[in-house]
């Protein structure tokens, strides 16, 4: 990834609980750019050209800090300490039960009300990268350990956005981080129905009606995405009203250098390829999406305005010992990444 040609601008965006909030723009020589705020370490915009060279923003976001403070849909946010749901809002680690915030019925979702999505991160520009750091104290949100967490955003001359996660702890804890960007490669011209999706997966995690894993892994069958349009899956499932919210396990042969997901929009020619170190991805088609304030595209967001591809560990992993572990020990460093490569064809 070539970073030397990346220019980073910083502007004051407001204050939250007495802390300064900034908006950063990472721009390459072609004029393509991404914007990130240290509020929730959130991805605000990704501005890339279509097949005619017209630039457009391909993620949902807000024009001001107010939109993020009022948002309840995690738009563009960094998610932690634990992405996705924890059944019963509790888990046991080393014979100690930890009770979490019940913010999704009786369950915990995306770290609860003390999640990273509404924290103000410390920000630093280093080697043409944006480093955002937050220290989560022991007991915050119910989780054990003082956790020092960092997310690094990098933008390249070839329109690749690299998001790197790292964390250390002073006692055994659990963690699972992701980004909750909502993608719309039409740049907001239409809903996501015509987007074609590929996921390198033939298995999904079975869940209950409230999206808590049963512990079983099932063949994807009709839920498999091999470059079909999203609306075709809505038709198969008769779920256009409710959409899809499913965790896909990447194939056993998956490597960080292997294509994990691909999203394509034929009318614009824009394509997104995703590479990651994570073992799977949560597909969410935004069926509960709703914003109180207007987004960057000028309208209040509604269901199916964007699709999330949240690379992460399995949901509810602390309660399923046979799932890949999300336990972090004091002598370890958490290190994962997600790379988003934007192009046209």
Secondary structure, DSSP 8 states (H G I E B T S, - for coil): ---TT-EEEEEEEEEETTEEEEEEEEE-TTS-EEEEETBTTEEEEEEEE-TTS-EEE-B--BSSHHHHHH-SS-TT-EE-SB-SEEGGGEEEETTEEEE----BTTBEETTGGGSGGG-B-EEEEETTEEEEEEEE-TTGGG--S-EEEEEEEEE-TTSEEEEEEEEEESS-EE-B-EE--EE-TTTTSS-GGG-EEEESEEEEEEE-TTS-EEEEEEE-GGG--EEEEHHHHHHHHT-TTT--EEEEEE-TT--TTS--EEEEETTTTEEEEEEESSSEEEEE--TT---SSBBTTSSB--TTS-EEEEEES-TTGGG-TTS---EE-TT--EEEEEEEEEEE-
